[in-house]
Amino acid sequence: MRCDKIRATVFAIFGALLLAATAPVPAQAQNWPQRPVKFIVPFGPGAGADIGARLFAEKLSAKWGQPVVIENRPGGDSIVAIQAFLAANDDHTFLFGPSGNFTVHPFVYSKLPYDPKELIPFARASNTILAMAVKADAPYKTVKEFTEAAKKEPGKFNSGLVQGITEFTFWGYEHAEGLKVTQVPYRDINVAPVDLGEGRIQVVMSSYAIVQPQIQAGRIRAIVVNNKTRAPVAPDVPTAREAGYPSLEVEGLVGIFGLKTVPNDVKEKIAADFKAAAADGSIGDRLKATGQVINVGGPKEFADSIEEQRAKIAATVKAIDFKPKN
């Protein structure tokens, strides 16, 4: 009798597990998308995030059976794109871009025209490779040598930095090492590598794609990549942590953000479909040439990596006593 009860219990558990495994996808996720999907990109055509958005859009459109439209909304420190995304108030419209562009907003602006909590991470897509570069024939060939040279001549070194998280990362490094490097403001950061090659400034920190043309021309050299892992596009360049300067470590996170009103099952479906789109490696191969690496992750992975980014910025803001703009 006891064996029969145990057997019955085992069969009941097995049956429940089998039923759960074969349960249909929730109706909301099953029926989504029902119309064309839009990715709003906070940059113009040809930018790294724009290229990534278009590569994923092509794959996802085939999978979803609906067009995936890219809408470029550059300007306003990404606020133009964010407002357009929020104004759409639509579960078929998303923001596609680097989190670093707006992770800094609450620290930079005393008042924002949007609530950052409205931007919900759905899926991480890739990482932009970030790098620190110096003039090719500069006497300092490593971060350590650059740091020592800058310490010897405080205030005589000038930098070109991409606005946002790259700036805060470099400022954190300056504070940690006791440096005084004068930042040159650039309307177009693409000019900075040219100035670096001409010796008008001494260091540039930006996406690898921005410095790559001058590196290929032999005028400047990358001395470190800021990401956690080495970059396939520059395998011989050490990471910040390998070089002994963890203060320079930062991930160029790129992904898709949606509204908090979108059901969780739809959010999970979108994340799963991003993973499926990247599975054959073709997107990663094409991103490599643009200084990006594929790094797909689900909602929690993306949210956790953004929180790590945000915490590091907060620590720098406190350390340097940074004051937001009015």
N, C-alpha and C positions, 0 to 999 in steps of 0.2 A: 504493500500500500504506500509506504513512504517513497519507494523508488518511483511509483507512478506519479506521485505529487511532484517529485523533483523533475521527472521527465516532462511533465505538463508545464512546469514553471520555465524550464529551459526552452521548450517549444514556443511558449508565449513571448519570452524575451526575444528569441530569434525572429519570430513573426513581426514583432514591433520594430526591430532594427531593419528588417527587410522592407517593411512598409515605409519607414522613414527614408530609406535609401532610394525607393522608387516613387516617392511622393512627387507630384507635379510641381513645376516651378510656380510660385505664387502668380496669380492672374495679372497683377500690375506689372511685374517684370516680364511675364510672358507676352503681354500685349504692347510692350514698349520697344522701340518708338512707333508712334502712330502717324508721324508726319516728319518732314525734314528736320534735321538737327543742326544747330548752329554753334560753332566755336568762335567766341570773341577773343581776339589776340591783341594785347596792348602794344604791339609794334607794327611797323609797316611791313610790306611784302619783302621777303628775302632775309629777314632777321632769323636767328636760330630757332626761336620759339615758333615763328611762322612756318618754317620748313618742317619742324617736328609735327606741328598741328596738321599740316597738309598730308604728311606721310601717314599719320594715324587715320586721318579722315578718309583717305582712299581705301584702307583696309576695312575700317569700321562701316563705311557706306555699303560695301559688298556684303558684310556680315549682317547688317541691320536691314538691308533692303530699302533704305531711305537715303536720300542725298545728305551729306554732311558738308555744310557750307562754312567757309572761313570768312569772318568779318574782321578786317583790320581796323582797330581804333587806337592809333598811337596818340601820345601827348599827355600832358598833365601829370607826369610821374605815375602813369598807369591808372590814374583816377578816372580819366575819360572812359576807358574800357570797363572799369569796375562799375561805374554808374550806369553804363549802357546795359551791362549784364543784369544788374539788380532791377533796373527799370523794366526789363523784359518780363520779369516775374513769371518765368516759364520753365517747365520741367524738361524742355527740349533745347534750352539755351544755356551754354556753359562758358566759363572763363578758362582759357587755355594759356598758361604762361608761367614764368618763374615766380615762386613764392617770395623770393628775396626782394622783388620789386615793391611789395606792399607789406611784408612782415615788419619793415622799418617804419611804416606810416604812423602808428600810434606813438612812436618815439620822436618822430620828426615834426609832426604837426600837433599843435595844442587842440585844434578842432578839425574834425574830419567830416566830409559830407556823406559818409556812409559808416555803417557799423561793421567793423572787421569780423564780428561773430557771424555775420551773414554769409561769409565766404567759407563754405564747407569743403574740405578736401575729399575728392571722390577717388582719384587714382593718380599715383605718381607715374610719369611717363619716361623721364630721362634726367640726366644731370648735365648741366653745362660745365665744361672744363674751365676752371678759373686759374689764372697763372700770374706770376710776378716776373717781370722782365727788366733787364738792364741793357745798356749799350754793349754791343758785341765785344769791343776792345777795351771795356772798362777794366780796371785793375782788380775789381772784385768779381769773382766767378761763382760764388756761392752766397746763400743768404747770410751765413755767418760772417763772411768777409764784407758783405754790403753793410751789415749791422755795425760791425766794428768801424768801418770807414765813416758811416753816418754819425757815430758817436764822437769821433775825433773832430768832426766839423759840424757842430750843431747849427741848424738854420741855413746851411749852405746847400743842402740837397733839396731838390724839388720833385714832386710826384704828380702823376696823372692817374686819377682813380675814377672808376665807374661809380656813378651815384647809387646810393642804396647800401645794400648789405656788404658790398666790396669795400666801400669807404669805412664802414664801422669796423670791419675786420682789420683793415690796415691801421685804423686809429687804435684799436685794441693792441695790436702788435707794437706800435709806437710807444704806447703807455707801458706795456710790459717790459720793453727794452730801454726805456728812458731816452727815446729819440725825439728830435725836433726836426721834422721834414715838412717843408712848406708845400701845401697842396695848391696846384695851379687849376683854376676853374676852367672847364672846357664846355663849350656849347655842343661841340661834336667830339666825343671821346676818341673817334677814329683818327683824329689829328695827333693825339698824344704819342702813339708809337713812332710816328714820323719825327716828332720833336725829340723823342728819346734817341733815335738813330742819329740825329744831328747834334746831340749833346746839350740841347736846351733844357732838358729835364733829366733826372738821374734814375727814375724808376717809374714803371707803369704797372698797375694791377687791374686786370680786366678779364673778360672771357678770353680764352685762348684764340678764338676766332678773330678777335680784334688785333692781337699782336702777331698772328701767324704770317701775314704777308711780309712784314718787316723781318721776321725770323727767317723765312724762306729766302729773303733777299740778302741775308747775312749781315744785316745792320744791327740787329738786337738779338739777345738770347734770353730764353726762359731759364730762371734759376730755381724755380719751384712751382709745382702745381698745388693749388689750395685744397683740392679734393682729398678725400680719405684714402683713395687708391690711385695708383699711377694711371696716367692717361694713355690709351692705345696710340693716340696721335703723337705723343711725346714720351715714349717708354723709358728713355734714359734720364728724364727729369724727375728728381725726387719729390715726394710729397712734403708738405710742411712739417708733418710729424716726423718723417724720416730725417729731415734736415735739422730737427731739434727745436722747431719753432711752432708748437701746437697753437699758439695764439693766431697764427696765419691760416689755420684750418677752417674751411667753410665749404659747404656743399651747394652747388648751383642747382637747386631743386626745381624741376619743371613738371607741371601736371595740370590736371583738370579740376575745376572747382564748380560746385553746383549749389542750389538753394537747399536750405535746411528742411524745406517742406517736401522735398522729394523722398518717397518711401525708401526705407532701407534696402528692400529687395531689389529695387531699381538701381540704387547706388552700387550694390554688390554685383549686379549684372554688368553694369558699365565697367567696373574695375576688372571683372573676369574677362570681359571682351577686349579690354586694353591688353591684358596679358596674352590672350589668344592672338591678337593682332601682331604682337612682338615676337611670337614664338618661333617663326621661321628664320629670324635673324636678318631679314632684308632691310627692315627699318634701321636696325642698329648699324648695319654696314653703311647705309647712306648718311646716317647722322655723324658717323666717325669723321667724315670729310669736313664737317662743319664745326668740329671741336666739341662734340657732344657724345655722350655714351648712354645707351639704353639702360634704364633702371626702373623697371615697372614695379609698382607696389600698390597694395590695396588701400582702402580708406584709413585704417589704423596705422599702417606703416607710413603713409604720407603725412598723417596728422602728427605722429610721433617725431618724424624727422623735421617737420616745421617747428614743433615746440622746442626741439633741441636748438634750432637756429634762433628762435625768438629769445630763448634763455641766454644765449651767448651775447646777443645784441643788448639785452637788458643789463647784463654784467658790464659790458663796455660803456654803456650810457652812464651807469652809476660811477664807474671808475674814472671817467674823464669829465664827469659833471656836465654832460651834454644837455643843452636847453632846447626845447622844441620851438618851432617858428610859431608866431601868432596867427 
